[in-house]
Amino acid sequence: MQKISLYWFRRDLRLEDNTGLYYALQQEENVLPLFIFDKNILDKLEDKSDARVDFIHQQLLSIHQELANKGSSILVKYGNPEEIFRELFGEFDIQAVYTNRDYEPYAKERDGAIDKLLKEKNIPFLTFKDQMILEPGEVLNGSGEFYKVFTPFSKVWLEKFRNAKTQVLSNYQWKKLFLTNPLPIISLEEMGFEKTTPNIPPIKADEDIIAHYDQTRNFPAQNGTSRLGIHLRFGTISIRRLALTAAKLNDTFLNELIWREFYMTILAFNPQVVDRAFKPQYDHIPWRNNEAEFEAWCEGKTGYPIVDAGMRELNSTGYMHNRVRMIVASFLTKHLLIDWKWGEAYFAKKLLDFELASNNGGWQWAAGTGTDAQPYFRIFNPESQTEKFDKDLKYIKKWIPEFGTSQYPKPIVDHKFARVRALDTYKQALNQ
């Protein structure tokens, strides 16, 4: 059997500035890249034309081509990771397995099982920090505990980032790749998925957008956000390269990257937030959970134009502008008193850039159940949000062709009534 070392791609689908791959090529001979389409994840996707699966597949085809140009290939498997590794033990004499760390609850459980399996064979399992600048445990308060509030977290994060002299990795030892003819790549159809040709923005930080981000990011009719969420989610762009660009060009953009790491840290230390409120007392809120109203929200038919435009953008494109995400989440949880977990699950199904920690953190922020200091009083007024951020109604008219006609529905609930109801409901639940 041929002696190889494996580099296991997961949320880092790129060859440049990839920490685990860099060290595998530094320290080993005959490095064979591997990707596993994980049945434990894919089997949970109801939609077999999920554009995210197609996006991953396209990225693998691109990596496959780049590796072929270097005389190597990528091994792509479909199945349960433990079973795949058992199969690989029969095919290769594996010297070591390299990968980058993932901090989500399922990923930690999976990696624990693989580590145990490899230990039985005396195969080292080497993991590296790659999808974060400062991973959970690196930004702690004076007592050695994780920060529960963003502002002090961000101050320590910035200080550490500046002192660390973060660099992009280069000078890869490509000659250490396992030399092999291009290996066949499983098709989407063989896994039961359909081709969707997703409309994905380019894997490139637009420096002009980043430079003006603080001035443009709140206006959904403008092209004022980076649209890099999906690339950060699947690691098709390097967080180090992006953070260094942001540090040079725009503090507000850098702050958004710090929020991403804050929520990842919260999730890593509090895996219970996946299905419970970060603040346990908020689990007592008696949500109304009216299914007809939830359906109207999902379809963008609430009679509140800024809310409906956002939901229609999401349903049509798999993307929603960041400001509008906050407005629609506040509307669902405060105006309709529908459990934030319902909205979070809908976003998880629809968003191309869905990322568990940020999605969970954003929804709990909007619902007032999360890490914020004085949260439940914040109830966005959709009309004043429209006045501030879509004054000329360009965004609304783009997504609601029937706006201003008798076909457009009447408001599902009165704003003033809904606001008072939400405040009363929260107060009662929290004073139990």
Stockholm file with secondary structure:
# STOCKHOLM 1.0

chainA/1-432         MQKISLYWFRRDLRLEDNTGLYYALQQEENVLPLFIFDKNILDKLEDKSDARVDFIHQQLLSIHQELANKGSSILVKYGNPEEIFRELFGEFDIQAVYTNRDYEPYAKERDGAIDKLLKEKNIPFLTFKDQMILEPGEVLNGSGEFYKVFTPFSKVWLEKFRNAKTQVLSNYQWKKLFLTNPLPIISLEEMGFEKTTPNIPPIKADEDIIAHYDQTRNFPAQNGTSRLGIHLRFGTISIRRLALTAAKLNDTFLNELIWREFYMTILAFNPQVVDRAFKPQYDHIPWRNNEAEFEAWCEGKTGYPIVDAGMRELNSTGYMHNRVRMIVASFLTKHLLIDWKWGEAYFAKKLLDFELASNNGGWQWAAGTGTDAQPYFRIFNPESQTEKFDKDLKYIKKWIPEFGTSQYPKPIVDHKFARVRALDTYKQALNQ
#=GR chainA/1-432 SS CCEEEEEEESSCCCSTTCHHHHHHHHHCSSEEEEEEEEHHHHTTCCCTTCHHHHHHHHHHHHHHHHHHHTTCCCEEEEECHHHHHHHHHHHCEEEEEEEECCCSHHHHHHHHHHHHHHHHTTCCEEEECCSCSSCTTSSBCTTSCBCSSHHHHHHHHHHHHHHHTCCCCCCCCGGGBCCCCCCCCCCTGGGTCCCCCCCCCCSSCCHHHHHTHHHHTTCTTSCCSCCCHHHHHHTSSCHHHHHHHHHHHCHHHHHHHHHHHHHHHHHHHCGGGGTSCSSGGGGGCCCCCCHHHHHHHHHTCSSCHHHHHHHHHHHHHSCCCHHHHHHHHHIIIIISCCCHHHHHHHHHHHCTTCCHHHHHHHHHHHHTCSSCSSCTTCCCCHHHHHHHHCTTCHHHHHHCTTTTSTTSCCCSSCHHHHHHHHHHHHHHHHTC
#=GC SS_cons         CCEEEEEEESSCCCSTTCHHHHHHHHHCSSEEEEEEEEHHHHTTCCCTTCHHHHHHHHHHHHHHHHHHHTTCCCEEEEECHHHHHHHHHHHCEEEEEEEECCCSHHHHHHHHHHHHHHHHTTCCEEEECCSCSSCTTSSBCTTSCBCSSHHHHHHHHHHHHHHHTCCCCCCCCGGGBCCCCCCCCCCTGGGTCCCCCCCCCCSSCCHHHHHTHHHHTTCTTSCCSCCCHHHHHHTSSCHHHHHHHHHHHCHHHHHHHHHHHHHHHHHHHCGGGGTSCSSGGGGGCCCCCCHHHHHHHHHTCSSCHHHHHHHHHHHHHSCCCHHHHHHHHHIIIIISCCCHHHHHHHHHHHCTTCCHHHHHHHHHHHHTCSSCSSCTTCCCCHHHHHHHHCTTCHHHHHHCTTTTSTTSCCCSSCHHHHHHHHHHHHHHHHTC
//
